[in-house]
């Protein structure tokens, strides 16, 4: 039988943010997760549901990021017979690569 040591529940944790001196945080771990979920799910709504945040919060996060950076990070295709979808724009893909690196 193994015995739990006093500090078994303590670990090193860290996170990265892309920030601007004037704007503050632009890409936080939460924003990165949202973009990854949008990439996986193909929609802001589905990504928000997976993250258990409101669609409004997700949309506000995206718009705030786009405004701060001055680029479009998502490309939205409206619904229709085949349904709509949301994908990362080329600039959004570059941003995700930069954050990953």
Rosetta silent file (secondary structure, phi, psi, omega in degrees, C-alpha in Angstrom):
SEQUENCE: XXXXXXXXXXXXXXXXXXXXXXXXXXXXXXXXXXXXXXXXXXXXXXXXXXXXXXXXXXXXXXXXXXXXXXXXXXXXXXXXXXXXXXXXXXXXXXXXXXXXX
SCORE:     score description
SCORE:     0.000 S_00000001
   1 L     0.000  123.237 -179.929    0.000    0.000    0.000 S_00000001
   2 L   -85.746  143.881 -179.879    1.503    3.317   -1.072 S_00000001
   3 L  -101.989  136.343  178.162    1.273    6.249    1.241 S_00000001
   4 L   -73.003  129.788  178.825    0.453    9.704   -0.043 S_00000001
   5 L   -84.377  161.348 -174.678    3.270   12.113    0.626 S_00000001
   6 L   -55.408  -38.246 -174.291    2.671   15.607    1.962 S_00000001
   7 L  -111.174   24.141  179.687    3.299   17.390   -1.377 S_00000001
   8 L   -62.968  -22.734 -177.244    1.930   14.850   -3.887 S_00000001
   9 L   -94.672    7.064 -179.340   -0.768   17.303   -4.946 S_00000001
  10 L  -105.699  134.788 -178.748    1.647   20.143   -5.821 S_00000001
  11 L  -148.248  163.399  177.455    2.943   20.541   -9.351 S_00000001
  12 L   -82.677  133.663  178.661    4.462   23.119  -11.662 S_00000001
  13 L  -134.201  148.581  178.417    1.947   24.857  -13.897 S_00000001
  14 L  -154.577  161.555  174.444    2.417   27.568  -16.499 S_00000001
  15 L  -148.971  159.853  179.949    0.593   29.267  -19.338 S_00000001
  16 L  -120.291  145.989  173.887    1.499   31.594  -22.177 S_00000001
  17 L  -132.783  145.719  168.923   -0.259   34.653  -23.492 S_00000001
  18 E   -95.698  122.710 -173.566    0.399   36.819  -26.507 S_00000001
  19 E  -129.795  159.789  176.480    0.108   40.371  -25.247 S_00000001
  20 E  -121.767  142.242 -177.795    0.452   43.916  -26.455 S_00000001
  21 L   -59.787  -33.803 -179.064    1.786   46.716  -24.237 S_00000001
  22 L   -90.577  -41.470 -174.497   -1.259   48.862  -25.001 S_00000001
  23 L   -85.686  -22.985 -174.293   -4.007   46.242  -25.503 S_00000001
  24 E    84.100 -150.562 -177.697   -2.944   43.739  -22.831 S_00000001
  25 E   -65.080  132.316  177.673   -3.629   40.038  -23.367 S_00000001
  26 E  -110.464  -52.013  175.591   -4.659   39.145  -26.903 S_00000001
  27 E  -115.594  109.164  176.121   -4.295   35.365  -26.981 S_00000001
  28 L   -99.894  169.647  175.059   -4.799   33.761  -23.592 S_00000001
  29 H   -56.076  -36.421  178.368   -4.907   30.026  -22.926 S_00000001
  30 H   -66.064  -41.704  178.676   -8.724   30.282  -22.989 S_00000001
  31 H   -65.773  -41.185  177.866   -8.675   32.057  -26.367 S_00000001
  32 H   -60.873  -43.818  178.396   -6.229   29.475  -27.759 S_00000001
  33 H   -61.910  -42.272  178.732   -8.521   26.684  -26.559 S_00000001
  34 H   -60.582  -46.975  179.931  -11.496   28.401  -28.194 S_00000001
  35 H   -63.199  -39.941  177.068   -9.664   28.703  -31.521 S_00000001
  36 H   -63.543  -40.358  179.512   -8.558   25.055  -31.347 S_00000001
  37 H   -68.299  -38.654  176.636  -12.144   23.992  -30.599 S_00000001
  38 H   -62.471  -42.262  178.466  -13.475   26.095  -33.490 S_00000001
  39 H   -60.628  -41.847 -178.977  -10.898   24.424  -35.724 S_00000001
  40 H   -74.504  -46.104 -173.125  -12.030   20.976  -34.516 S_00000001
  41 H   -84.715  -26.911 -179.280  -15.775   21.580  -34.323 S_00000001
  42 L    81.082   11.338  176.325  -16.180   23.859  -37.336 S_00000001
  43 L  -158.107  149.150  176.904  -18.376   26.340  -35.493 S_00000001
  44 H   -66.592  -42.223 -177.992  -18.206   28.972  -32.770 S_00000001
  45 H   -60.776  -47.664 -179.997  -21.413   27.662  -31.226 S_00000001
  46 H   -65.230  -39.332  178.359  -20.169   24.069  -30.954 S_00000001
  47 H   -63.796  -44.137  178.364  -16.808   25.238  -29.591 S_00000001
  48 H   -61.129  -43.454  178.083  -18.550   27.394  -26.964 S_00000001
  49 H   -60.234  -44.277  179.465  -20.742   24.461  -25.958 S_00000001
  50 H   -61.175  -37.083 -178.356  -17.686   22.197  -25.604 S_00000001
  51 H   -85.817   -5.972 -177.968  -15.974   24.811  -23.427 S_00000001
  52 L    60.557   42.189  172.074  -19.145   25.449  -21.416 S_00000001
  53 L  -123.606  162.544 -179.002  -19.135   29.170  -22.187 S_00000001
  54 L   -73.434  154.639  175.248  -21.857   31.215  -23.839 S_00000001
  55 H   -58.280  -41.508 -178.674  -21.879   31.820  -27.583 S_00000001
  56 H   -59.710  -44.720  179.131  -21.851   35.546  -26.796 S_00000001
  57 H   -63.119  -44.091  179.980  -18.665   35.246  -24.694 S_00000001
  58 H   -60.984  -46.890 -179.520  -16.966   33.204  -27.423 S_00000001
  59 H   -62.669  -42.809  178.436  -17.980   35.693  -30.106 S_00000001
  60 H   -62.519  -38.812  177.995  -16.807   38.641  -27.955 S_00000001
  61 H   -62.150  -45.320 -179.815  -13.446   36.929  -27.396 S_00000001
  62 H   -63.504  -48.748 -177.718  -12.974   36.449  -31.143 S_00000001
  63 H   -63.309  -39.905  178.704  -14.006   40.016  -32.018 S_00000001
  64 H   -62.946  -43.116  178.478  -11.770   41.484  -29.293 S_00000001
  65 H   -63.338  -46.703  179.869   -8.810   39.481  -30.580 S_00000001
  66 H   -61.910  -41.285  179.487   -9.493   40.495  -34.188 S_00000001
  67 H   -64.811  -45.234 -179.707   -9.821   44.156  -33.197 S_00000001
  68 H   -62.130  -40.954 -177.045   -6.602   44.096  -31.169 S_00000001
  69 H   -85.660  -22.562 -177.674   -4.640   42.445  -33.969 S_00000001
  70 L    74.341   23.802  178.496   -6.319   44.257  -36.856 S_00000001
  71 L  -135.081  160.139  173.577   -6.799   40.988  -38.766 S_00000001
  72 L   -90.464  122.506 -178.627   -9.601   38.525  -39.377 S_00000001
  73 L   -98.743  -15.332  178.109   -8.754   35.265  -37.573 S_00000001
  74 E  -124.012  150.774  173.421  -11.874   33.350  -38.597 S_00000001
  75 E  -118.378  119.133 -176.462  -13.613   32.815  -41.895 S_00000001
  76 E  -104.818  130.594  176.705  -17.356   32.276  -41.518 S_00000001
  77 E  -112.241  118.988 -178.129  -19.476   30.537  -44.144 S_00000001
  78 L   -64.285  155.803 -179.771  -23.208   31.110  -43.672 S_00000001
  79 L   -64.840  179.355 -178.156  -25.588   28.166  -43.509 S_00000001
  80 L   170.251 -153.497 -179.516  -27.659   26.824  -46.321 S_00000001
  81 L   -58.848  -38.261 -178.945  -28.605   23.385  -47.520 S_00000001
  82 L   -94.752    0.586 -179.658  -25.269   21.981  -46.340 S_00000001
  83 L    83.185  160.949 -179.733  -25.086   24.157  -43.198 S_00000001
  84 L   -92.411  173.092  176.046  -22.564   26.806  -42.271 S_00000001
  85 E  -157.172  163.393  177.709  -19.124   26.467  -40.809 S_00000001
  86 E  -129.230  130.119  179.072  -16.330   28.514  -39.317 S_00000001
  87 E  -130.552  161.421  174.957  -12.656   27.932  -40.075 S_00000001
  88 E   -68.423  137.907  173.706   -9.442   29.716  -39.241 S_00000001
  89 L   -73.317  167.398  174.654   -8.436   32.330  -41.799 S_00000001
  90 H   -55.131  -38.602  177.728   -4.886   32.123  -43.181 S_00000001
  91 H   -67.504  -37.531  176.935   -3.945   34.837  -40.664 S_00000001
  92 H   -64.149  -39.647  176.964   -5.642   32.842  -37.899 S_00000001
  93 H   -63.336  -42.095  177.848   -3.645   29.756  -38.858 S_00000001
  94 H   -63.341  -40.212  179.067   -0.403   31.781  -38.703 S_00000001
  95 H   -62.577  -44.778  179.173   -1.426   33.140  -35.312 S_00000001
  96 H   -64.060  -40.004  178.045   -2.091   29.636  -33.967 S_00000001
  97 H   -63.415  -43.907  178.829    1.253   28.419  -35.294 S_00000001
  98 H   -61.299  -43.443 -179.650    3.039   31.352  -33.631 S_00000001
  99 H   -66.359  -43.083  179.349    1.296   30.638  -30.319 S_00000001
 100 H   -60.869  -39.429 -178.852    2.042   26.895  -30.567 S_00000001
 101 L   -73.670    0.000    0.000    5.717   27.619  -31.231 S_00000001
